[in-house]
Amino acid sequence: MPILTVRDAHKSFGATLALQGVSLELHRGELLGLLGPNGAGKTTLVRAISGRVRLDRGQVVFGEMGPAGAGPGSKSTGGRADHPRLGLVTQEIALYPLLTTRENLEVFGRFNGLVGDRLRRRVEWALEWTGLGDRSREPIGRFSGGMKRRINIACGVLHEPAVVLLDEPTAGVDPQSRERIYDMLEGLTRTGASLLLTTHQLEEAEARCPRILIIDRGRVVASGTLAELVAQTVGSERLVTITLDQAPATPIAGFRGTDGGQRLEAPVADVAADLPRLIRAAETAGRRVLDVQVRAPSLQSVFIHLTGRELRE
């Protein structure tokens, strides 16, 4: 049984159709990537699940989320979807800059119903989990963007939610901080927490999310593993790029030229069989091969195939 199900979610803001029948399932211990261009409806969907937006039509249904939950079948039909074991991490940094790390954690812990020994234990856990125990008495306002992001996430999961909604949790941070944040999130899934994560970082989603859902213009346009998405869209052919010492005098069959013809590209279905043939064709044309690259279909190629190349602002 999915721990979270969204069924046929519809939401309009005036003439803008933000959600047009979005459905999804989130399973226990899963990290589900939610992707889409700007304005696709990702943030509206997260807000609807968290109860910050009232759906015009559709359901948000929670499965069994443990003793603190409302039990199987807890749901909202076009209304609020509040749930005591739901965690929300917003894209905006929601911290008090004049308070210390520890004070922020204590405040947000109390907001989520933690008191006494449990609050103290969870604050100590969060300081260790984020790697910021040695900075516990410093005001948050002095911290880097990556440090603030880590504390921002910790404040959203102190109460041990079964489902966590994360809206762009790595926005504006350096690569090292992104790696640390994803390590933190994987730690949550190992304890059984289920994460729904929106991001514009396609390489991160490809590497970290076992399953991905892509929405565009308020509709689900594809969902599945990377292999399933590739099979559904761009196909499994590899792209071979060969760099020559100079452009060939005449076109070489099977290739398309780039960079004035010095770099040649060709799609191949069987790398082992096709690559030697392509190299021989270039050498037969009297050119020396300087470099060879073989690229598998990526999530970016799937994303562009499904949503187009036009700029969304």
Secondary structure, DSSP 4 states (H G I P E B T S, - for coil): --SEEEEEEEEEETTEEEEEEEEEEE-TT-EEEEE--TTSSHHHHHHHHHTSS--SEEEEEE----TTS--TTEEEESS----TTEEEE-SS----TTSBHHHHHHHHHHHTT--HHHHHHHHHHHHHHHT-GGGTTSBGGGS-HHHHHHHHHHHHHTT--SEEEEESTTTT--HHHHHHHHHHHHHHHHTT-EEEEE-S-HHHHHHH-SEEEEEETTEEEEEE-HHHHHHHTT-S-EEEEEEESS--SSPPTT-EEEGGGTEEEEEES-HHHHHHHHHHHHHHTT--EEEEEEE---HHHHHHHHH-SS---
